[in-house]
């Protein structure tokens, strides 16, 4: 759609990734007039994300931050948007976590007795974690209740239902602040929110934030059978985690596999080294033959470990910020969006550890 410069918007959001899209839905539900502006690039961290929603994560097998609140918010939110759009994109799906080494097995021997972990496990636990025809699960593991968001579908469906304009924003030229409004490309609004992902590193209003992006390579693979075999190939039915993740797609026998963390080469060009790393890890425990059918890469927006950062600019009250979802965006986006929307509309408090204005850099910032 075209931007309507004479229409007064309540909120203009720059960026239609997981953060911007989810915030737009929450504001729309509250009766706000919302416009999203986004350049619609093909490869972004949100568009190629696996959309995993797992309560127990990482090498330390830790519970995700505020996991119970986050899970409840995510399930309720995605269900509401599915009902509103009539399109399914969120799927409850068990996940198999396979141990990589003795350290993980020792950690889990203690974790599995904790009630806060037990409630996220599948009951009963499967007798066989992974079909031997698919791969090796002899090191042990567990199955947890989790979910998967088809992020690309969620963003595409949302784009059809929300007011979205295709535009590349130059913040030093296209955004002007006035006493009673802010104008973006000439369109007036009460406020503007930066939800640009890693592109926010080019936003002069937030140049003081310590972004630490990480490029991730992701492969799409298809499990194959030998030409002489009549039977269908053996394929997993759950999400698998063992140093990498393997998750189903809507295509038969086709999966996404990832992801790497490259802290130095911050571009969206798929790398041979990234593909080699993923395939090496895949061969560590997968026996079933497969073919790589696609290879994508994008830069994750990381500001702080495991937590996003939201809130208002330290000196510009009409400028907000929603970023840093990292690799847990599908799980975290609904809770953070609701928290930010409540703050913008009702003045509700943002938890101090995720409030932009409580960053130590904010106290030193001069606008």
Secondary structure, DSSP 8 states (H G I E B T S, - for coil): ----TTS-EEEEEE--SHHHHHHHHHHHHTT--EEEEE---S--TTTT---EE-SEETTTTEE-TTHHHHHHHHHHHHHHHHHHHT---EEEEEEEEE--SHHHHHHHHHHTTSHHHHTTB-SS--S-SS-TTTB--TT-EEEEEEEEE-HHHHHHHHHHHS-EEE----HHHHEEE-SS-EEETTEEEEEEEE--GGGGGG-GGGTTS----EEEEEEEEEE---TT--S-----SSEEESSSEEEE-SSTTEEEEE---BSS--SS---HHHHHHHHHHHHHHB-S-EEEEEEEEEEE--SBTTB-EEEE-SS-TTEEEEE--GGGHHHHHHHHHHHHHHHHHH-----GGGBGGGSHHHHH---
